[in-house]
Amino acid sequence: MQSVRKYRQQTKRFTKPLFPGYVFTRVPADVRRRLYQQDLLVRLIEVEDEAKFLQQLNDVKAIVASGYELSVLPLLNRGRRVKIVGGPLHGLEGFVDDPSNPQGVVLSVDVLQQGLLVKIPAANLHALP
């Protein structure tokens, strides 16, 4: 994806990965074990519906090629655990209360059986496994 950084007297344009840290490839099952044995990858994400995944990748390519401004955000569903990665609440964890408003994150106080609903920009949230 194209990125623009403005410095004091210059503007620099460069290309950066849309999904940093990911490499997409088809790997035969017998080769996967060897990849783990040689410490060549940290984790493998199995794709259950390859046709759907390939269509989604083609959609991503079309979006990038369109020139529209875009940003990558976590897919936030109700109950999804998230970590706040920006702003004054950096480092706190909670869960998404309402998927129609993914900026609503509930931070729990378990002992009191209470929670605080905080509106946080989705860009400041990182979905936890």
N, C-alpha and C positions, 0 to 999 in steps of 0.2 A: 504494500500500500504506500502511496506517496505521502510524505510528511514534509512540513515546512517548519523550520526553526528560524526565528529572528534573533539576531545578535545585535550588538550596538550599531554597527555600521554595515552589516550584511544580512542577507537572507539566504539561507541554505536550503536546498531541496534534496531529499534523499528518499530512497526506498527502504521500507522496513517490513518485516514479516507481519501479516495480519494476526496469525496465531503463533507467537514466539514459543519455541520449545517443542513444537510438534513437527514430526516428519510423517508424511502419509505414504504408505507403501503396502503392497500385497506381499505377504511373506508366507510361504508354504509351512504347514504345521511342523514338519520335521526340522526346519531351519530355526524356528522360534526358540527351541530349547538351547540351541548353540548360541544364539544372541544373548540369552540370559547368562549362560556359562562364561561368556567372554566379557561380561560387564559392558556391553555395547549400548544398552538402553536401561532406563530406570523402570519404566512401566509400559505395558502394551495394552492398548484399548481395543478390545474385540468389537468388530462391526457386525451386528446381527443381520441387518437388512442392507446389503451392499448396494443394491440398486437405488434405494432411498438416499443413502449416504452420498453416492456419486452425483445424484440429482441435486442434493444440497450443496455440494462443492461446486457444481456448475452454476447454481444460483449465486453463490458467493463470488465466483469469477465475473458474472454479469454485473453484480452490484459494484465491484471494484472497478470494472471497465466503464461503468456509467459516468464516473467522475463525481457522483454525489458524495457529500461529506458523510463519513461513517465512523462509528466507534464500536468496539467489541465490548459487550456487557454480559455478565453471567445470566443464564436462563434461570429465572427466579420463580419457583413454585411455592405454594402454601406449605409451610412447615420446613422448607429448605434451610439448613443451617448456613449462616454466612458470617464472615469476619469483616469488620470495618477496616478498610485499608487507607483511609484518608480522612483528614479533618481532625477535630479535637477529640473524637472518640476512637481514634486509630487503635487497633488491637483488640477492641471489644468484640464479643461474639453474641449472636442472637439468632432468631429465625424469622423468615418472611411470614407476615401475618396474612396478607391479602395479595394474591397474584395479580389482581387487576390494578393494584397500587403497590408495585414492588419496592417503592421507597419507604414503605412502612415496615420497620424492623422492630421486633419485640425483644427487649433485653429482659431476661428473667431474674427475679429474686425468689428462688425456689422455696426458701424457708418460710417466706411470707405468702407463698402461693400467689404472687402478684407479678405483673410484668409492666414494662414501660414501652409504649409504642412511640418510636422515634422516627421522624421522617428524615431519611438519609438519601442523597443522590445515588442512583444505582451504580454510577461510575466509581463510587467509594466502597462498593461491596465486592467481596470475593466469595464465591460459592465454595463451601467446604464439602469434602466427600461424605 
